[in-house]
Amino acid sequence: MECLKERNLNECTCTYAGCSRKGLCCECVSYHRAKGAIPGCFFPRDAEKSYDRSIKKFVESYKG
């Protein structure tokens, strides 16, 4: 499968500019999964900016 990095970069909502996996979604998901975390693009914008990628923060960000 071909990675569409340029297209991914246009749609990526992660604000962590220094990430080497930015635009490489498969690598990003694998990285966060291995750490028991969730990629920033799964979070609402306000919650993503906290850089807290925990599952707890993810659930809290979508509750009520």
Backbone atoms as SQL, in Angstrom:
CREATE TABLE atoms (id INTEGER PRIMARY KEY, chain TEXT, resi INTEGER, resn TEXT, atom TEXT, x REAL, y REAL, z REAL);
INSERT INTO atoms VALUES
  (1, 'A', 1, 'MET', 'N', 0.835, -1.176, 0.000),
  (2, 'A', 1, 'MET', 'CA', 0.000, 0.000, 0.000),
  (3, 'A', 1, 'MET', 'C', 0.884, 1.245, 0.000),
  (4, 'A', 2, 'GLU', 'N', 0.566, 2.174, -0.850),
  (5, 'A', 2, 'GLU', 'CA', 1.322, 3.409, -0.967),
  (6, 'A', 2, 'GLU', 'C', 0.871, 4.417, 0.102),
  (7, 'A', 3, 'CYS', 'N', 1.822, 5.048, 0.748),
  (8, 'A', 3, 'CYS', 'CA', 1.504, 6.080, 1.734),
  (9, 'A', 3, 'CYS', 'C', 1.256, 7.399, 1.006),
  (10, 'A', 4, 'LEU', 'N', 0.193, 8.043, 1.358),
  (11, 'A', 4, 'LEU', 'CA', -0.168, 9.321, 0.746),
  (12, 'A', 4, 'LEU', 'C', 0.207, 10.459, 1.699),
  (13, 'A', 5, 'LYS', 'N', 1.480, 10.550, 2.019),
  (14, 'A', 5, 'LYS', 'CA', 1.958, 11.485, 3.030),
  (15, 'A', 5, 'LYS', 'C', 1.522, 12.921, 2.750),
  (16, 'A', 6, 'GLU', 'N', 1.681, 13.406, 1.543),
  (17, 'A', 6, 'GLU', 'CA', 1.324, 14.795, 1.245),
  (18, 'A', 6, 'GLU', 'C', -0.162, 15.053, 1.496),
  (19, 'A', 7, 'ARG', 'N', -1.007, 14.126, 1.077),
  (20, 'A', 7, 'ARG', 'CA', -2.438, 14.266, 1.332),
  (21, 'A', 7, 'ARG', 'C', -2.725, 14.190, 2.830),
  (22, 'A', 8, 'ASN', 'N', -2.069, 13.262, 3.504),
  (23, 'A', 8, 'ASN', 'CA', -2.241, 13.121, 4.949),
  (24, 'A', 8, 'ASN', 'C', -1.850, 14.411, 5.673),
  (25, 'A', 9, 'LEU', 'N', -0.761, 15.040, 5.239),
  (26, 'A', 9, 'LEU', 'CA', -0.313, 16.276, 5.879),
  (27, 'A', 9, 'LEU', 'C', -1.356, 17.378, 5.742),
  (28, 'A', 10, 'ASN', 'N', -2.030, 17.427, 4.621),
  (29, 'A', 10, 'ASN', 'CA', -3.066, 18.437, 4.401),
  (30, 'A', 10, 'ASN', 'C', -4.246, 18.247, 5.333),
  (31, 'A', 11, 'GLU', 'N', -4.499, 17.019, 5.752),
  (32, 'A', 11, 'GLU', 'CA', -5.655, 16.716, 6.591),
  (33, 'A', 11, 'GLU', 'C', -5.305, 16.475, 8.057),
  (34, 'A', 12, 'CYS', 'N', -4.026, 16.448, 8.372),
  (35, 'A', 12, 'CYS', 'CA', -3.582, 16.143, 9.739),
  (36, 'A', 12, 'CYS', 'C', -3.904, 17.298, 10.686),
  (37, 'A', 13, 'THR', 'N', -4.558, 16.987, 11.784),
  (38, 'A', 13, 'THR', 'CA', -4.929, 18.009, 12.766),
  (39, 'A', 13, 'THR', 'C', -3.987, 18.045, 13.970),
  (40, 'A', 14, 'CYS', 'N', -2.985, 17.204, 13.976),
  (41, 'A', 14, 'CYS', 'CA', -2.023, 17.185, 15.078),
  (42, 'A', 14, 'CYS', 'C', -1.196, 18.471, 15.056),
  (43, 'A', 15, 'THR', 'N', -1.065, 19.126, 16.194),
  (44, 'A', 15, 'THR', 'CA', -0.323, 20.386, 16.257),
  (45, 'A', 15, 'THR', 'C', 1.115, 20.215, 16.733),
  (46, 'A', 16, 'TYR', 'N', 1.559, 18.989, 16.951),
  (47, 'A', 16, 'TYR', 'CA', 2.934, 18.761, 17.390),
  (48, 'A', 16, 'TYR', 'C', 3.852, 18.798, 16.160),
  (49, 'A', 17, 'ALA', 'N', 4.392, 19.962, 15.885),
  (50, 'A', 17, 'ALA', 'CA', 5.163, 20.202, 14.660),
  (51, 'A', 17, 'ALA', 'C', 6.436, 19.358, 14.559),
  (52, 'A', 18, 'GLY', 'N', 7.053, 19.016, 15.667),
  (53, 'A', 18, 'GLY', 'CA', 8.319, 18.298, 15.651),
  (54, 'A', 18, 'GLY', 'C', 8.215, 16.796, 15.457),
  (55, 'A', 19, 'CYS', 'N', 7.028, 16.283, 15.214),
  (56, 'A', 19, 'CYS', 'CA', 6.841, 14.834, 15.109),
  (57, 'A', 19, 'CYS', 'C', 7.362, 14.312, 13.776),
  (58, 'A', 20, 'SER', 'N', 8.208, 13.306, 13.834),
  (59, 'A', 20, 'SER', 'CA', 8.764, 12.705, 12.615),
  (60, 'A', 20, 'SER', 'C', 7.753, 11.804, 11.908),
  (61, 'A', 21, 'ARG', 'N', 6.657, 11.474, 12.568),
  (62, 'A', 21, 'ARG', 'CA', 5.628, 10.608, 11.979),
  (63, 'A', 21, 'ARG', 'C', 4.473, 11.395, 11.369),
  (64, 'A', 22, 'LYS', 'N', 4.524, 12.713, 11.421),
  (65, 'A', 22, 'LYS', 'CA', 3.447, 13.556, 10.903),
  (66, 'A', 22, 'LYS', 'C', 3.230, 13.256, 9.413),
  (67, 'A', 23, 'GLY', 'N', 2.004, 12.898, 9.072),
  (68, 'A', 23, 'GLY', 'CA', 1.670, 12.534, 7.698),
  (69, 'A', 23, 'GLY', 'C', 1.849, 11.064, 7.390),
  (70, 'A', 24, 'LEU', 'N', 2.463, 10.344, 8.284),
  (71, 'A', 24, 'LEU', 'CA', 2.673, 8.900, 8.127),
  (72, 'A', 24, 'LEU', 'C', 1.737, 8.190, 9.098),
  (73, 'A', 25, 'CYS', 'N', 0.470, 8.162, 8.754),
  (74, 'A', 25, 'CYS', 'CA', -0.572, 7.708, 9.677),
  (75, 'A', 25, 'CYS', 'C', -0.334, 6.306, 10.232),
  (76, 'A', 26, 'CYS', 'N', 0.096, 5.383, 9.392),
  (77, 'A', 26, 'CYS', 'CA', 0.302, 4.014, 9.885),
  (78, 'A', 26, 'CYS', 'C', 1.401, 3.980, 10.947),
  (79, 'A', 27, 'GLU', 'N', 2.447, 4.767, 10.764),
  (80, 'A', 27, 'GLU', 'CA', 3.516, 4.827, 11.761),
  (81, 'A', 27, 'GLU', 'C', 3.038, 5.531, 13.032),
  (82, 'A', 28, 'CYS', 'N', 2.250, 6.567, 12.867),
  (83, 'A', 28, 'CYS', 'CA', 1.726, 7.318, 14.011),
  (84, 'A', 28, 'CYS', 'C', 0.832, 6.425, 14.880),
  (85, 'A', 29, 'VAL', 'N', -0.099, 5.733, 14.247),
  (86, 'A', 29, 'VAL', 'CA', -1.012, 4.863, 14.994),
  (87, 'A', 29, 'VAL', 'C', -0.219, 3.764, 15.705),
  (88, 'A', 30, 'SER', 'N', 0.741, 3.153, 15.024),
  (89, 'A', 30, 'SER', 'CA', 1.558, 2.094, 15.634),
  (90, 'A', 30, 'SER', 'C', 2.339, 2.620, 16.833),
  (91, 'A', 31, 'TYR', 'N', 2.913, 3.802, 16.683),
  (92, 'A', 31, 'TYR', 'CA', 3.699, 4.413, 17.755),
  (93, 'A', 31, 'TYR', 'C', 2.839, 4.650, 18.999),
  (94, 'A', 32, 'HIS', 'N', 1.708, 5.290, 18.815),
  (95, 'A', 32, 'HIS', 'CA', 0.851, 5.597, 19.961),
  (96, 'A', 32, 'HIS', 'C', 0.244, 4.330, 20.566),
  (97, 'A', 33, 'ARG', 'N', -0.115, 3.396, 19.735),
  (98, 'A', 33, 'ARG', 'CA', -0.681, 2.140, 20.242),
  (99, 'A', 33, 'ARG', 'C', 0.316, 1.414, 21.139),
  (100, 'A', 34, 'ALA', 'N', 1.565, 1.386, 20.729),
  (101, 'A', 34, 'ALA', 'CA', 2.611, 0.723, 21.520),
  (102, 'A', 34, 'ALA', 'C', 2.800, 1.398, 22.878),
  (103, 'A', 35, 'LYS', 'N', 2.465, 2.665, 22.964),
  (104, 'A', 35, 'LYS', 'CA', 2.602, 3.408, 24.215),
  (105, 'A', 35, 'LYS', 'C', 1.308, 3.458, 25.019),
  (106, 'A', 36, 'GLY', 'N', 0.263, 2.766, 24.530),
  (107, 'A', 36, 'GLY', 'CA', -1.022, 2.777, 25.218),
  (108, 'A', 36, 'GLY', 'C', -1.706, 4.127, 25.101),
  (109, 'A', 37, 'ALA', 'N', -1.466, 4.804, 23.987),
  (110, 'A', 37, 'ALA', 'CA', -2.000, 6.147, 23.775),
  (111, 'A', 37, 'ALA', 'C', -2.786, 6.202, 22.470),
  (112, 'A', 38, 'ILE', 'N', -3.313, 7.378, 22.175),
  (113, 'A', 38, 'ILE', 'CA', -4.128, 7.595, 20.987),
  (114, 'A', 38, 'ILE', 'C', -3.539, 8.778, 20.221),
  (115, 'A', 39, 'PRO', 'N', -3.453, 8.697, 18.891),
  (116, 'A', 39, 'PRO', 'CA', -2.917, 9.807, 18.101),
  (117, 'A', 39, 'PRO', 'C', -3.742, 11.090, 18.271),
  (118, 'A', 40, 'GLY', 'N', -3.098, 12.212, 18.168),
  (119, 'A', 40, 'GLY', 'CA', -3.741, 13.504, 18.340),
  (120, 'A', 40, 'GLY', 'C', -4.895, 13.756, 17.401),
  (121, 'A', 41, 'CYS', 'N', -4.840, 13.202, 16.195),
  (122, 'A', 41, 'CYS', 'CA', -5.898, 13.465, 15.216),
  (123, 'A', 41, 'CYS', 'C', -7.232, 12.833, 15.600),
  (124, 'A', 42, 'PHE', 'N', -7.246, 11.972, 16.583),
  (125, 'A', 42, 'PHE', 'CA', -8.487, 11.353, 17.049),
  (126, 'A', 42, 'PHE', 'C', -9.230, 12.262, 18.040),
  (127, 'A', 43, 'PHE', 'N', -8.544, 13.277, 18.557),
  (128, 'A', 43, 'PHE', 'CA', -9.097, 14.155, 19.581),
  (129, 'A', 43, 'PHE', 'C', -9.768, 15.381, 18.967),
  (130, 'A', 44, 'PRO', 'N', -10.741, 15.965, 19.681),
  (131, 'A', 44, 'PRO', 'CA', -11.258, 17.267, 19.267),
  (132, 'A', 44, 'PRO', 'C', -10.112, 18.287, 19.364),
  (133, 'A', 45, 'ARG', 'N', -10.171, 19.343, 18.598),
  (134, 'A', 45, 'ARG', 'CA', -9.065, 20.319, 18.536),
  (135, 'A', 45, 'ARG', 'C', -8.629, 20.846, 19.900),
  (136, 'A', 46, 'ASP', 'N', -9.558, 21.220, 20.757),
  (137, 'A', 46, 'ASP', 'CA', -9.186, 21.783, 22.053),
  (138, 'A', 46, 'ASP', 'C', -8.475, 20.764, 22.934),
  (139, 'A', 47, 'ALA', 'N', -8.883, 19.522, 22.888),
  (140, 'A', 47, 'ALA', 'CA', -8.237, 18.470, 23.688),
  (141, 'A', 47, 'ALA', 'C', -6.888, 18.077, 23.089),
  (142, 'A', 48, 'GLU', 'N', -6.769, 18.109, 21.778),
  (143, 'A', 48, 'GLU', 'CA', -5.507, 17.745, 21.108),
  (144, 'A', 48, 'GLU', 'C', -4.383, 18.673, 21.531),
  (145, 'A', 49, 'LYS', 'N', -4.696, 19.942, 21.716),
  (146, 'A', 49, 'LYS', 'CA', -3.668, 20.933, 22.049),
  (147, 'A', 49, 'LYS', 'C', -3.010, 20.708, 23.402),
  (148, 'A', 50, 'SER', 'N', -3.601, 19.836, 24.237),
  (149, 'A', 50, 'SER', 'CA', -3.009, 19.543, 25.546),
  (150, 'A', 50, 'SER', 'C', -1.826, 18.583, 25.431),
  (151, 'A', 51, 'TYR', 'N', -1.711, 17.914, 24.302),
  (152, 'A', 51, 'TYR', 'CA', -0.691, 16.882, 24.063),
  (153, 'A', 51, 'TYR', 'C', -0.812, 15.691, 25.002),
  (154, 'A', 52, 'ASP', 'N', -1.912, 15.609, 25.735),
  (155, 'A', 52, 'ASP', 'CA', -2.192, 14.442, 26.573),
  (156, 'A', 52, 'ASP', 'C', -2.874, 13.422, 25.672),
  (157, 'A', 53, 'ARG', 'N', -2.161, 12.383, 25.286),
  (158, 'A', 53, 'ARG', 'CA', -2.663, 11.377, 24.346),
  (159, 'A', 53, 'ARG', 'C', -3.198, 10.132, 25.059),
  (160, 'A', 54, 'SER', 'N', -3.457, 10.265, 26.329),
  (161, 'A', 54, 'SER', 'CA', -3.926, 9.112, 27.100),
  (162, 'A', 54, 'SER', 'C', -5.346, 8.707, 26.703),
  (163, 'A', 55, 'ILE', 'N', -5.647, 7.452, 26.933),
  (164, 'A', 55, 'ILE', 'CA', -6.997, 6.946, 26.669),
  (165, 'A', 55, 'ILE', 'C', -7.989, 7.658, 27.585),
  (166, 'A', 56, 'LYS', 'N', -7.577, 7.909, 28.818),
  (167, 'A', 56, 'LYS', 'CA', -8.434, 8.611, 29.772),
  (168, 'A', 56, 'LYS', 'C', -8.813, 9.988, 29.233),
  (169, 'A', 57, 'LYS', 'N', -7.848, 10.743, 28.733),
  (170, 'A', 57, 'LYS', 'CA', -8.110, 12.080, 28.186),
  (171, 'A', 57, 'LYS', 'C', -9.028, 11.990, 26.960),
  (172, 'A', 58, 'PHE', 'N', -8.824, 10.972, 26.142),
  (173, 'A', 58, 'PHE', 'CA', -9.651, 10.768, 24.953),
  (174, 'A', 58, 'PHE', 'C', -11.117, 10.572, 25.341),
  (175, 'A', 59, 'VAL', 'N', -11.354, 9.682, 26.299),
  (176, 'A', 59, 'VAL', 'CA', -12.719, 9.416, 26.752),
  (177, 'A', 59, 'VAL', 'C', -13.326, 10.674, 27.366),
  (178, 'A', 60, 'GLU', 'N', -12.559, 11.365, 28.214),
  (179, 'A', 60, 'GLU', 'CA', -13.050, 12.596, 28.839),
  (180, 'A', 60, 'GLU', 'C', -13.412, 13.657, 27.802),
  (181, 'A', 61, 'SER', 'N', -12.650, 13.727, 26.733),
  (182, 'A', 61, 'SER', 'CA', -12.880, 14.773, 25.731),
  (183, 'A', 61, 'SER', 'C', -14.172, 14.561, 24.948),
  (184, 'A', 62, 'TYR', 'N', -14.692, 13.343, 24.952),
  (185, 'A', 62, 'TYR', 'CA', -15.935, 13.065, 24.237),
  (186, 'A', 62, 'TYR', 'C', -17.146, 12.888, 25.146),
  (187, 'A', 63, 'LYS', 'N', -16.932, 12.906, 26.462),
  (188, 'A', 63, 'LYS', 'CA', -18.054, 12.829, 27.400),
  (189, 'A', 63, 'LYS', 'C', -18.739, 14.165, 27.490),
  (190, 'A', 64, 'GLY', 'N', -20.082, 14.125, 27.534),
  (191, 'A', 64, 'GLY', 'CA', -20.947, 15.274, 27.750),
  (192, 'A', 64, 'GLY', 'C', -20.392, 16.565, 27.365);
